[in-house]
Amino acid sequence: MQQKRSLRSSHSVGLAVKCFLEIMTAGCVVAAIAHTAHRYRYPTAVETFSSAMTQELGAEGAVDYLPQLRAHQNSLRSEIHFFRHAMMDDDSTKALEQGDGSVLLLKESYESQQEDLWSIFYNLFIPSDPKARGNTISIVIEQLQSIFSTMKNQGIVHEPTFFYNLIGDGGISSADIQELCRTHAPGLRCEFMQHYENGDERVTLNSLHQFCLDDEHQNYRVTYLHPKGSFHPSEQQNNWRRSLTDAALHGDCLNPPDNSCNLCGLLFLPQFTSFIPGNMWTASCSYIKGLLSPYDFHDKIEDATGEILLLRAREQLRAGLYPNDRRDRFGLDRYSSEHWVGSHPDVTPCDLDMYGRLSWVVESPLSQDEMKFQMAPHATGHLHGKRENRFHVLTDEGMRLRETFYLPGLLFKWSQLYGKAPPRNSWAWSWFPDGAFWRRAYEDHGLRTVELLTLPYYEHEGKPRSEGEELPVLSSFQRSAVDESRIPILNFDDASLAIFYQLWPDDPAHGEANLQTFDRQISAINHQLRRQGARAIIYIALVNGRQNGNESMTEIDVHRKCAEYENIECYWLPSLSSYNHGQSLSDIHEFCSMRPQSKVAFVHNNIDPLKMGVAYDLKENVLVALSAAIASPACLEGIGDAKSEDVMSYNVCSLQYSSLFDFTIPGNVFASRCDYVNKLIEPQDFENMQRDAAKSILLAKTRGTMTTDLPDGSRSLVEKLGFDRYAVDHWIGSHPSFTPCQAAHVGEHLSDFSSTFESGDYLHDEKLFLKTIQPNVDGVHLIMEPSKWREIMEFLKLPADKRRKESGLLAGHLLRWSLLYDAENSVPQHNSWIWSWFPDGEFWRVMVEQHGQSVGMEIVESGFDSGKIVPVKPW
């Protein structure tokens, strides 16, 4: 092979000399030289030719031809590039032997194909500060010179186009840049696109994307550059920029061997995302065309990140590699530009940093001669996170199969952004742990692979549910195929209260306990109504009832028991599945829309929501007490009739308001007025919107403008934020005009009723639930476990700037209200109890007065500089 190559080299050099001597055509000469030295650069090719001339004519004879050689130097550069890439086979030799005419025809054909196959896009921000502006201009000159050097070294035949945008008001015009182009990169066609007073990298990336969407540009390669280090100049920034620029302009990035990759730069890293740190690169238009536009990506990566954070809150995904969430790791806000180019699952990357250590390049830049082409990533996944974090994740299968920055999180992100996974032969399946497992899983389950396979971990303390164990259901609703009214039209004129009762069937673990609970509840409700001379209609929805349309034994028993009580009338609503138990709240909402002057209540016999450390029968006692309270004089008189907005009136009543900083009711058993209920969002819509609100809070936490650190006992983050199946518990208190009252005395704990309500005699105490009590902090203190109260008080001693970012306090509630309700109804009234109940209430009330109803969104976007407001007295 070596002998054959040497013979071809000798033959080609001989043709070159012969061609030059006979017809004095530089193209003919360099065709042969480049044919044998296709990896040589221009000086090497000329040196090779000069040696051949000397060998053919002797030293003195060769001197006579040097002027002609120098006259052809400019064309030599382009000819070398042409023949290096277009004439590497036996046909090229035959073309040379046929004479110069055939060579020129081949060259013209090549040039017609290669015209404008490379374009450069340059994002140029001009700062207004004179010193920074001067530094920026020097960087522009440096990078233009690098482009010109590439044009020379690569023998670029036609003028590539240098598209640039100007951003800012730094006093530099497009005419100034055109002059820099003419001076420092002659032959480069510079085209000014647009000037933006404000903008970021997206304006130029979007221009690049639009360029590649044009079908005429499908064979192009595009390079993206920017003057990195102009804002914060340093030697390290200079080193990094020069290496990034040289790599993006390297011949192997412009023309990868065998067209083997579609994205090339200094160093490709599949760490927290797939990207080229520093964001300078060359890519094929055929790949760029498949990307979202940079603006769409900016929005969709935020939404995808929010969905990932929700999965994290559910414990379906974890973040063991990078426990501290940051914007740059998810590509939020300005960081979306750096995440954009590597975001598609079809990315096939290559890079030129053989060492793969970014810190080395920052300290000592790589020259183009030190760069080595290689497919990327070119090492095993050792770059992820700290060593101890990596070890913990890799050795714990439960962690590894839920790791956000391994394939579980990436597959989910790709499905959200592009609706697909990497192709079967992608590098991703071999680079990341468990690649074969996830590839097979995706082939079986498609876009919902990650959600389905991690569902067994939902709120399960980091361990999957055992095989055969029932999986959790995230929603409390199932949308009915027939959207029609479930509420019968009844004569309601003489009824004081409409009670919507959700009847759960017998619990196999406790015999007939659930039906027994129902009997005790309606007995207590009837007694409270009788003592007031009042009447109620009870709408009963049986959960998992009426199989095959036949009346169940439970319904027969309920009919019989209802008939025993003179102050109630029972009516059946269509039955519910256990996956649709939120429908009862939708029934209340519908009822109130038809009868806005009525009072309503929600009651159930489901023991499970009562998370109390007492026995089952004692929980039943509490449920009876909760039911009695909503029909008592304290509640029915407490919520009274609708009053003017200037007069604070109670609109929701329960046995006890024991929630310190969220607006939930114990057991979600409550009475309310329909004029208040009509202000609320329809419950199923609320569940969806509450999920979006939770997503906004988690995104704000990632941005550092909000926290979720308030101590809250054993409640999960999903429960604290009130989304998925927990949204129904947050519905009744979700409006900023929510004003609760309670029937229990101050200091009475739910557990007190677990024993006192065991005796039926307690129900006949005429002093019970007679007077409405307004909740107060001292009352909550008295019924809260001392250890939990101490934790909360320690948290509230934090500096104000930290305390005021807490989502469990008013910052979070103001955000939710701004997302859930229109501007006119998104903050409490000036005389609301909320301002005095919550820590820093006066501070936030002033903030609302100064910033308006949009204060919640401003918290998320930028946080608040509390120094603008004189601090108020701590809570």
C-alpha positions in Angstrom: 0.0 0.0 0.0 2.8 2.4 0.9 4.6 1.6 -2.4 1.4 2.2 -4.4 0.9 5.5 -2.6 4.5 6.6 -3.3 4.1 5.7 -7.0 0.9 7.8 -7.3 2.6 10.7 -5.5 5.6 10.6 -7.9 3.2 10.3 -10.9 1.1 13.3 -9.7 4.1 15.5 -9.1 5.4 14.7 -12.5 2.1 15.7 -14.0 2.2 18.9 -12.1 5.6 19.9 -13.3 4.7 19.0 -16.9 1.4 20.9 -16.8 3.0 24.0 -15.3 5.9 24.1 -17.8 3.7 23.6 -20.8 0.7 25.8 -20.1 1.6 27.8 -17.0 -1.7 27.1 -15.3 -1.6 27.1 -11.5 -4.8 24.9 -11.4 -3.1 22.1 -13.2 -0.1 22.3 -10.9 -1.9 22.3 -7.7 -4.4 19.6 -8.8 -1.6 17.1 -8.7 0.1 18.4 -5.6 -3.2 18.4 -3.6 -4.0 15.0 -5.1 -1.2 13.4 -3.2 -1.1 15.7 -0.1 -4.8 16.3 0.6 -4.3 16.8 4.3 -1.6 19.5 3.7 -2.2 23.1 4.1 -1.2 25.8 1.5 2.5 26.3 2.5 3.2 22.6 2.5 1.7 22.2 -1.0 3.8 25.0 -2.4 6.9 23.6 -0.8 6.2 20.2 -2.3 5.7 21.8 -5.7 8.9 23.9 -5.4 10.9 20.7 -4.6 9.5 19.0 -7.6 10.4 21.9 -9.9 14.0 21.9 -8.6 14.3 18.2 -9.1 13.0 18.6 -12.7 14.9 21.7 -13.8 17.7 22.1 -11.4 18.2 24.9 -9.0 19.0 27.5 -11.6 16.2 26.5 -13.9 13.6 26.5 -11.2 14.5 30.1 -10.2 13.3 31.3 -13.6 9.8 30.1 -12.9 9.4 31.4 -9.4 7.8 34.7 -10.5 5.1 32.8 -12.3 4.5 30.7 -9.3 4.2 33.7 -7.0 1.7 35.2 -9.5 -0.5 32.3 -9.0 -0.4 32.1 -5.2 -3.9 33.4 -4.6 -5.4 30.8 -7.0 -3.2 28.2 -5.5 -5.0 28.4 -2.2 -8.5 27.8 -3.7 -7.1 25.1 -6.1 -5.6 23.2 -3.3 -8.9 23.2 -1.4 -10.8 22.1 -4.5 -8.5 19.2 -5.4 -8.0 18.1 -1.8 -11.8 17.4 -1.4 -12.9 16.6 -5.0 -10.1 14.6 -6.6 -9.0 11.9 -4.3 -9.6 8.9 -6.6 -8.3 7.3 -9.8 -10.7 9.4 -11.9 -8.9 12.6 -10.9 -5.6 11.2 -12.2 -7.2 10.4 -15.5 -8.6 13.9 -15.7 -5.1 15.3 -15.2 -3.7 13.1 -17.9 -6.4 14.4 -20.3 -5.2 17.9 -20.0 -6.0 21.1 -18.3 -9.4 21.6 -19.9 -10.8 18.5 -18.2 -9.4 19.7 -14.9 -11.0 23.1 -15.2 -14.4 21.5 -16.1 -14.2 19.4 -13.0 -13.3 22.4 -11.0 -16.2 24.5 -12.3 -18.6 21.7 -11.4 -17.1 21.5 -7.9 -17.4 25.2 -7.4 -21.0 25.3 -8.5 -21.8 22.7 -5.8 -19.7 24.2 -3.1 -20.8 27.9 -3.5 -22.0 29.3 -0.1 -22.1 26.0 1.7 -20.8 27.6 4.8 -22.2 30.6 6.7 -21.4 32.2 10.0 -23.8 33.8 12.4 -22.5 36.3 14.9 -24.3 37.6 17.9 -22.7 41.0 18.9 -23.8 42.9 22.0 -22.2 46.3 22.2 -22.0 47.6 25.8 -22.4 51.3 26.5 -19.4 51.4 28.9 -16.5 52.8 26.8 -13.9 50.4 28.4 -16.2 47.3 27.8 -17.0 48.5 24.3 -13.3 48.8 23.5 -12.7 45.3 24.8 -15.6 44.0 22.7 -14.3 45.5 19.5 -10.9 44.0 20.1 -12.6 40.6 20.4 -14.5 41.2 17.2 -11.3 41.9 15.4 -9.6 38.8 16.8 -12.5 36.5 15.7 -12.7 38.1 12.2 -9.0 37.4 11.9 -9.6 33.8 12.9 -12.3 33.5 10.2 -9.9 34.9 7.6 -7.2 32.5 8.7 -9.6 29.6 8.2 -10.5 30.9 4.8 -6.8 30.8 3.8 -5.9 27.5 5.5 -9.0 25.7 4.2 -8.7 27.3 0.7 -12.3 28.5 0.8 -13.2 29.1 -2.9 -16.2 31.4 -2.5 -16.7 34.2 0.0 -18.6 32.8 3.0 -21.3 35.0 4.5 -20.9 36.5 7.9 -24.4 37.4 9.2 -24.5 39.6 12.3 -26.9 41.3 14.6 -26.1 44.3 16.8 -27.6 44.4 20.3 -27.5 47.3 22.7 -26.9 51.0 22.4 -23.1 51.1 22.5 -22.5 53.6 19.8 -21.2 51.1 17.2 -23.0 51.0 13.8 -23.2 48.4 11.1 -20.9 50.6 9.0 -18.2 50.3 11.6 -18.5 46.5 11.5 -18.4 46.5 7.7 -15.1 48.4 7.9 -13.7 45.9 10.4 -14.7 43.1 8.0 -12.9 44.8 5.0 -9.8 45.4 7.1 -9.5 42.1 9.0 -11.2 39.6 6.8 -11.0 40.5 3.1 -13.1 38.2 1.0 -15.6 37.6 3.8 -19.1 38.8 2.8 -20.5 40.6 5.9 -24.2 41.1 6.0 -25.9 43.1 8.7 -29.3 41.7 9.8 -30.8 43.9 12.4 -30.2 46.2 15.4 -31.9 45.4 18.7 -31.9 47.8 21.6 -32.5 44.8 23.9 -32.0 41.1 23.2 -30.0 38.0 23.9 -28.5 35.2 21.9 -31.9 34.0 20.7 -32.2 36.8 18.1 -29.2 35.5 16.2 -29.8 31.8 16.9 -33.3 32.4 15.5 -31.8 33.9 12.3 -29.6 30.9 12.0 -32.6 28.6 12.5 -34.6 30.4 9.9 -31.7 30.2 7.5 -31.5 26.4 7.9 -35.3 26.0 7.4 -34.8 27.1 3.8 -34.7 24.0 1.7 -32.0 25.6 -0.5 -29.7 25.5 2.5 -30.0 21.8 3.5 -26.4 21.0 2.6 -24.9 24.0 4.4 -23.0 24.0 7.6 -23.5 27.0 9.9 -21.1 28.3 12.5 -22.3 30.3 15.6 -19.9 32.7 17.3 -20.1 35.5 19.9 -17.6 37.7 21.7 -17.4 35.7 24.9 -15.7 37.5 27.7 -16.7 41.0 26.6 -18.8 41.5 29.8 -16.3 40.0 32.2 -12.8 40.1 30.6 -10.1 37.9 32.1 -7.3 35.7 30.9 -9.4 32.6 31.5 -12.2 34.0 29.4 -9.8 34.9 26.6 -8.3 31.4 26.6 -11.7 29.8 26.6 -13.0 32.0 23.8 -10.0 31.5 21.5 -10.2 27.7 21.9 -14.0 27.8 21.3 -13.5 30.0 18.2 -10.7 27.9 16.7 -12.6 24.7 17.3 -15.8 25.9 15.6 -13.7 27.1 12.6 -11.5 24.0 12.5 -11.5 22.2 9.1 -12.8 19.0 10.8 -15.8 20.9 12.1 -16.5 22.5 8.8 -16.1 19.2 6.9 -16.3 16.3 9.4 -14.7 13.1 8.0 -17.3 11.0 6.2 -19.9 13.6 7.3 -20.0 11.7 10.5 -21.5 14.2 12.9 -24.1 17.0 12.8 -22.8 19.1 15.7 -19.1 20.0 16.3 -17.3 22.2 18.7 -14.5 22.3 21.3 -16.1 19.9 23.8 -19.5 18.2 23.8 -20.8 17.3 27.3 -23.8 15.2 28.1 -23.9 16.3 31.7 -27.0 18.0 33.0 -27.9 18.5 29.3 -26.3 17.8 26.0 -24.4 21.0 25.0 -21.1 22.6 24.1 -20.0 24.7 27.0 -19.4 28.3 25.8 -21.9 27.9 23.0 -19.8 28.2 19.9 -20.1 25.5 17.3 -20.6 24.4 13.8 -23.6 22.3 12.8 -25.3 21.0 9.7 -28.4 22.7 8.6 -30.2 19.4 8.1 -29.9 18.9 11.9 -30.6 22.5 12.9 -33.8 22.3 10.8 -35.2 19.7 13.2 -34.8 21.9 16.3 -37.5 24.0 17.8 -37.0 27.7 17.1 -35.0 29.3 19.9 -38.0 31.2 21.1 -40.3 28.2 21.2 -37.5 26.2 22.9 -37.2 28.9 25.6 -40.8 28.5 26.5 -41.0 24.7 26.1 -37.9 24.0 28.1 -39.4 25.9 31.0 -42.6 23.9 30.7 -40.7 20.6 30.4 -38.6 21.6 33.4 -41.7 22.3 35.4 -43.1 18.9 34.6 -39.8 17.3 35.7 -40.0 19.2 38.9 -43.5 17.9 39.5 -42.2 14.4 38.9 -39.5 15.1 41.4 -42.0 16.3 44.0 -44.0 13.1 43.5 -40.7 11.2 44.0 -41.0 9.6 40.6 -37.7 11.3 39.6 -34.7 12.2 41.8 -31.7 14.5 41.6 -28.9 12.6 43.2 -26.2 13.9 40.9 -27.0 17.6 41.3 -29.1 18.0 44.4 -29.1 21.8 44.2 -31.4 23.0 41.4 -30.1 25.9 39.3 -31.3 27.7 36.2 -28.2 26.8 34.1 -28.7 23.1 34.7 -32.2 23.1 33.3 -31.7 25.7 30.6 -34.1 28.3 32.1 -34.2 31.9 31.0 -31.0 33.1 29.3 -29.5 29.7 29.7 -31.9 28.3 27.1 -29.6 29.5 24.4 -26.8 27.3 25.5 -29.1 24.3 25.8 -30.7 24.8 22.4 -28.3 23.4 19.9 -27.9 20.0 21.6 -31.5 19.6 22.7 -32.7 17.2 19.9 -32.5 13.4 20.4 -31.1 13.1 16.9 -27.9 15.0 17.8 -24.7 13.2 16.6 -21.9 15.2 18.2 -18.2 15.3 17.6 -15.5 17.5 19.3 -11.9 18.4 19.1 -10.7 18.6 22.8 -8.9 15.2 23.1 -8.5 15.7 26.9 -12.2 16.4 27.6 -11.3 18.7 30.5 -12.8 22.1 30.2 -10.8 23.5 33.2 -7.5 22.8 31.3 -8.6 24.8 28.3 -9.6 27.7 30.4 -6.1 27.8 31.9 -4.2 27.1 28.7 -5.9 27.4 25.3 -5.7 24.7 22.6 -4.4 25.7 19.2 -5.9 24.2 16.1 -2.8 22.0 15.7 -3.4 20.5 19.1 -7.0 19.7 18.4 -8.0 16.2 17.4 -11.3 15.2 15.8 -13.3 12.5 17.6 -16.8 11.4 17.9 -18.4 12.6 21.1 -18.9 11.9 23.9 -15.5 10.2 24.0 -15.4 8.9 27.6 -17.7 7.1 29.9 -20.1 9.0 32.0 -17.6 10.1 34.6 -18.4 13.8 34.2 -21.7 13.7 36.1 -21.8 15.4 39.5 -19.5 15.0 42.5 -17.8 11.7 43.0 -19.7 10.8 46.2 -23.1 11.7 44.5 -22.2 9.7 41.5 -21.2 6.7 43.6 -24.5 6.8 45.6 -26.6 7.0 42.4 -24.8 4.3 40.5 -24.9 1.8 43.3 -28.6 2.4 44.2 -30.9 1.1 41.5 -33.9 2.9 42.9 -32.0 6.2 42.6 -30.4 5.4 39.2 -33.6 4.5 37.5 -35.1 7.8 38.6 -32.1 10.1 38.1 -33.2 13.4 36.5 -29.8 13.8 34.7 -29.6 10.2 33.4 -31.9 8.7 30.8 -35.2 8.9 32.9 -35.1 12.7 33.0 -33.6 13.0 29.5 -36.2 10.7 27.9 -39.0 12.6 29.6 -37.5 16.0 28.4 -37.1 14.7 24.8 -40.7 13.5 24.8 -41.9 16.9 26.1 -39.8 18.9 23.6 -39.8 16.8 20.4 -42.1 13.9 21.0 -39.5 11.3 20.3 -36.4 9.4 21.7 -33.0 9.0 20.2 -32.7 6.6 17.3 -31.8 3.0 18.1 -28.1 3.5 17.1 -27.7 6.7 19.1 -24.7 7.2 21.4 -27.1 8.0 24.2 -28.1 4.3 24.8 -24.5 3.2 25.4 -23.3 6.3 27.2 -25.8 6.4 30.0 -26.4 3.7 32.6 -29.2 1.3 31.9 -29.4 2.3 28.3 -30.6 -1.1 27.0 -33.3 -1.2 29.6 -34.7 2.3 28.8 -34.5 1.6 25.0 -36.6 -1.5 25.3 -39.0 0.3 27.7 -39.4 3.1 25.2 -40.1 0.7 22.4 -42.8 -0.9 24.6 -44.4 2.2 26.1 -43.6 5.2 23.9 -43.8 8.8 25.1 -45.2 7.9 28.6 -42.4 5.5 29.4 -40.9 7.4 32.3 -44.2 8.4 33.9 -45.4 4.8 33.8 -42.3 3.1 34.9 -41.7 5.4 37.9 -45.3 5.6 39.1 -44.7 2.8 41.7 -42.4 5.2 43.5 -45.1 8.0 43.8 -44.9 9.2 47.4 -43.6 5.9 48.6 -40.5 6.9 50.5 -38.1 6.1 47.7 -39.1 2.4 47.3 -41.3 1.0 44.6 -44.7 -0.5 45.4 -44.6 -4.3 45.4 -45.9 -6.2 42.4 -49.7 -6.5 42.6 -50.0 -3.5 44.9 -52.4 -0.9 43.6 -50.8 2.0 41.9 -51.7 5.5 42.9 -54.2 7.6 40.9 -53.0 11.1 40.5 -56.3 12.9 39.7 -59.6 13.0 41.7 -61.6 13.4 38.5 -62.6 11.4 35.4 -64.1 13.6 32.7 -67.6 12.3 31.9 -68.3 11.5 28.3 -71.8 13.1 28.7 -71.6 16.6 30.1 -75.0 17.0 31.7 -76.4 18.1 35.0 -76.2 15.6 37.9 -78.3 17.7 40.2 -82.1 17.0 40.3 -84.4 20.1 40.5 -86.1 19.9 44.0 -88.3 22.1 46.1 -85.6 23.7 48.2 -87.5 26.6 49.7 -87.8 25.3 53.2 -84.3 23.7 53.4 -81.6 25.5 55.3 -78.8 23.5 53.9 -77.9 21.3 51.0 -75.4 18.6 52.1 -73.5 16.7 49.5 -72.5 13.4 51.0 -69.9 11.1 49.5 -70.7 7.6 50.6 -67.8 5.2 50.5 -68.8 1.5 50.6 -67.9 -0.9 53.3 -64.3 -1.2 54.1 -63.5 -5.0 54.0 -60.9 -4.4 56.8 -63.6 -3.1 59.2 -66.8 -4.9 58.3 -69.7 -2.5 58.1 -67.8 0.3 59.7 -68.3 2.8 56.8 -72.1 2.3 56.8 -72.1 2.6 60.5 -70.2 5.8 60.2 -72.8 7.2 57.8 -75.6 6.3 60.3 -73.8 8.1 63.2 -73.1 11.1 61.0 -76.6 11.7 59.8 -77.9 11.2 63.3 -75.6 14.0 64.6 -76.5 16.2 61.6 -80.2 15.6 62.2 -79.9 16.5 65.9 -78.1 19.8 65.1 -80.8 20.7 62.6 -83.6 19.8 65.0 -82.3 22.0 67.8 -82.6 25.0 65.3 -85.9 23.9 63.7 -84.0 23.6 60.4 -84.1 21.1 57.5 -81.5 19.9 55.1 -81.5 18.0 51.8 -78.7 15.4 51.5 -77.5 14.5 48.0 -75.8 11.1 48.3 -73.3 9.9 45.7 -72.2 6.3 46.3 -68.6 5.5 45.4 -68.2 2.3 43.4 -72.0 1.6 43.6 -74.8 0.4 41.4 -73.1 -2.4 39.7 -74.9 -3.3 36.4 -77.6 -0.9 37.2 -79.0 -2.9 40.1 -79.6 -1.2 43.5 -76.9 -2.4 45.9 -77.4 -3.5 49.5 -75.7 -0.3 50.6 -78.4 1.8 48.9 -81.2 -0.2 50.5 -79.7 0.3 53.9 -79.2 4.1 53.3 -82.8 4.5 52.2 -84.0 2.9 55.4 -81.7 4.9 57.7 -82.5 8.2 56.0 -86.2 7.6 56.6 -85.6 7.4 60.3 -84.8 11.2 60.6 -87.4 13.9 60.3 -85.1 16.9 59.6 -83.4 15.5 56.5 -84.4 14.2 53.1 -82.0 12.0 51.1 -81.7 12.0 47.3 -79.4 9.9 45.2 -77.0 11.3 42.7 -75.3 9.2 40.0 -72.7 7.0 41.6 -69.0 7.7 41.3 -65.9 5.6 40.8 -63.2 5.8 43.4 -61.1 7.6 40.7 -63.7 10.3 40.4 -64.4 11.3 44.0 -63.7 14.9 43.3 -67.0 15.0 41.3 -68.9 15.7 44.5 -67.2 19.1 44.8 -68.2 19.8 41.1 -71.7 18.9 42.1 -71.6 21.6 44.8 -70.2 24.1 42.3 -73.0 23.3 39.9 -75.7 23.5 42.6 -74.5 26.9 43.7 -74.6 28.3 40.2 -78.3 27.4 40.1 -79.1 28.5 43.7 -76.6 31.3 44.6 -78.5 32.2 47.8 -78.2 28.8 49.4 -75.9 27.2 51.9 -74.0 24.0 51.1 -71.9 21.5 52.9 -69.6 18.6 52.0 -69.5 15.5 54.1 -68.1 12.0 53.6 -67.5 8.8 55.5 -63.9 8.1 54.3 -61.7 7.6 57.3 -58.4 7.7 55.3 -58.1 11.5 54.9 -57.9 11.9 58.7 -54.2 11.5 59.2 -54.3 11.1 62.9 -52.2 8.8 65.1 -55.2 7.2 66.7 -57.2 4.0 66.2 -59.8 3.5 63.4 -62.8 3.8 65.7 -61.4 7.0 67.3 -61.0 8.5 63.8 -64.7 7.7 63.2 -65.6 9.7 66.3 -63.8 12.7 64.8 -65.6 12.3 61.5 -68.9 12.3 63.4 -67.9 15.5 65.2 -66.8 17.2 61.9 -70.2 16.3 60.4 -72.2 17.6 63.4 -70.3 20.9 63.3 -71.3 21.9 59.7 -75.0 21.7 60.6 -74.6 23.3 64.0 -75.9 26.8 65.0 -72.2 27.9 65.2 -71.7 27.2 61.5 -75.1 28.0 60.0 -75.3 31.3 61.8 -71.6 31.9 61.5 -71.5 31.9 57.7 -74.8 33.8 57.8 -75.9 35.7 54.7 -73.8 37.5 52.1 -72.6 40.9 53.3 -71.0 43.8 51.5 -67.3 43.6 50.6 -66.4 46.2 53.2 -67.8 44.1 56.1 -65.7 41.0 56.9 -68.1 38.0 57.1 -67.3 34.3 57.4 -67.9 32.2 54.3 -66.6 28.8 55.3 -67.1 27.0 58.6 -65.8 23.7 60.0 -65.3 22.0 63.3 -61.8 23.6 63.6 -59.5 25.7 61.5 -56.2 24.0 62.4 -54.2 24.8 59.3 -51.6 27.3 60.2 -50.3 28.6 56.8 -52.4 27.0 54.1 -56.1 27.1 53.7 -57.3 23.6 54.2 -60.1 22.2 56.4 -59.6 19.1 58.6 -61.0 16.1 56.8 -62.2 18.5 54.1 -65.6 18.6 55.8 -67.1 22.1 55.6 -70.1 24.3 55.2 -70.1 27.4 53.0 -72.3 30.0 51.3 -73.0 29.7 47.6 -72.1 33.3 46.8 -68.6 32.4 48.0 -68.5 29.0 46.2 -69.5 30.8 42.9 -66.3 32.8 43.1 -64.3 29.6 43.1 -62.9 27.8 40.0 -64.8 24.7 38.9 -63.1 21.9 40.9 -61.7 19.9 38.0 -60.3 23.0 36.3 -58.9 24.0 39.7 -57.0 20.7 40.0 -55.3 21.5 36.6 -54.6 25.1 37.6 -53.3 24.1 41.0 -50.9 21.8 39.3 -49.7 24.7 37.1 -49.4 26.9 40.2 -47.3 24.2 41.9 -45.1 24.1 38.8 -44.6 27.8 38.9 -43.6 27.6 42.6 -41.0 24.9 41.9 -39.7 26.8 38.9 -39.4 29.9 41.1 -37.5 27.8 43.6 -35.1 26.7 40.9 -34.6 30.4 40.0 -33.8 31.2 43.6 -36.8 33.5 44.1 -38.9 31.2 46.2 -38.4 28.4 48.8 -40.4 25.4 50.0 -38.6 25.1 53.4 -41.4 25.8 55.9 -41.5 22.9 58.4 -44.8 21.1 57.9 -44.6 17.8 59.8 -44.9 14.7 57.7 -46.8 16.1 54.8 -45.2 15.4 51.4 -44.3 18.2 49.0 -47.2 17.2 46.8 -49.6 17.6 49.7 -48.1 20.9 50.8 -48.3 22.4 47.3 -51.8 20.9 46.9 -51.7 19.3 43.5 -52.8 16.0 42.0 -55.2 14.2 44.3 -54.6 16.7 47.1 -56.1 19.6 45.1 -59.6 18.8 46.2 -58.5 19.5 49.8 -57.3 23.0 48.8 -60.3 24.0 46.7 -62.7 25.5 49.3 -60.1 27.8 50.7 -58.5 28.8 47.4 -60.0 32.2 46.9 -58.3 35.3 48.5 -61.7 36.3 50.0 -61.7 33.0 52.1 -62.7 33.8 55.7 -63.0 30.8 57.9 -64.7 30.2 61.2 -65.0 27.2 63.5 -67.5 25.6 65.9 -65.0 24.2 68.3 -63.7 26.2 71.3 -60.2 27.7 71.1 -57.6 25.2 72.0 -59.7 22.1 71.4 -57.8 19.5 69.4 -59.3 17.1 66.9 -58.1 14.3 69.1 -60.3 15.6 71.9 -63.3 14.7 69.9 -62.0 11.2 69.2 -62.9 10.3 72.8 -65.7 12.7 73.8 -67.8 11.9 70.7 -67.7 8.2 71.5 -70.7 8.7 73.7 -74.0 9.5 72.1 -74.9 11.7 75.1 -72.3 14.3 74.0 -74.4 15.0 70.9 -77.2 16.3 73.1 -75.1 18.9 74.9 -77.0 22.1 74.1 -73.9 24.2 74.6 -72.0 22.3 72.0 -71.2 24.2 68.7 -73.4 27.1 69.7 -71.1 30.0 69.1 -68.9 30.8 66.1 -65.2 31.2 66.9 -62.8 33.2 64.6 -59.5 31.3 64.2 -56.5 32.9 65.8 -52.9 32.1 66.0 -52.9 31.3 69.7 -55.6 28.8 69.1 -53.6 27.0 66.5 -50.6 27.1 68.8 -52.6 25.4 71.5 -53.6 22.5 69.3 -50.3 22.0 67.5 -47.6 19.6 68.7 -45.0 21.6 70.7 -42.1 20.2 68.6 -43.7 21.2 65.4 -44.5 24.7 66.7 -40.9 25.2 67.8 -39.7 24.2 64.3 -42.0 26.8 62.8 -41.0 29.5 65.2 -37.3 28.9 64.5 -38.0 29.2 60.8 -39.8 32.5 61.3 -36.8 33.9 63.0 -34.8 33.7 59.7 -33.8 37.0 58.1 -36.8 38.7 56.4 -35.3 38.4 52.9 -35.3 34.6 53.3 -38.6 34.3 55.2 -40.4 36.4 52.6 -39.5 34.0 49.8 -41.2 31.0 51.4 -44.0 29.5 49.3 -45.9 28.3 52.3 -46.3 31.8 53.5 -47.9 34.9 51.7 -45.3 34.9 48.9 -46.7 31.5 47.7 -50.3 32.4 48.3 -50.0 35.7 46.4 -48.5 33.8 43.5 -51.3 31.2 43.5 -54.0 33.8 43.6 -52.5 35.7 40.7 -52.4 32.5 38.6 -55.9 31.3 39.6 -58.0 34.4 39.6 -58.3 37.6 37.5 -56.6 40.7 38.6 -59.6 42.2 40.4 -60.0 39.2 42.6 -56.4 38.0 43.1 -55.6 39.6 46.4 -57.4 39.8 49.8 -59.4 42.8 50.8 -57.6 45.6 52.7 -59.4 44.5 55.9 -58.9 40.8 55.5 -57.8 38.6 58.4 -55.0 37.3 56.2 -52.8 40.4 56.7 -52.8 40.0 60.4 -52.7 36.2 60.5 -49.6 35.7 58.4 -46.0 36.6 59.2 -45.0 39.8 57.4 -48.6 40.5 56.5 -48.3 44.3 56.8 -45.2 44.1 54.5 -47.1 42.3 51.8 -50.2 44.5 52.2 -48.0 47.5 51.4 -46.3 45.6 48.6 -49.8 45.0 47.0 -50.7 48.6 47.3 -47.4 49.6 45.6 -47.2 46.9 43.0 -50.8 46.0 42.4 -52.4 42.6 41.9 -49.4 41.4 39.8 -47.2 41.3 42.8 -47.4 37.4 42.8 -46.0 37.1 39.3 -43.3 39.7 40.1 -42.1 37.4 43.0 -41.6 34.6 40.6 -39.9 36.6 37.9 -37.4 38.6 40.0 -38.1 38.3 43.7 -38.2 41.5 45.8 -35.6 43.8 47.1 -37.0 44.1 50.6 -34.8 47.2 51.1 -37.3 49.2 49.1 -39.8 48.8 51.9 -39.2 49.8 55.5 -39.3 46.4 57.4 -42.4 45.9 59.5 -42.5 44.4 62.9 -41.8 40.6 62.7 -44.7 38.3 63.2 
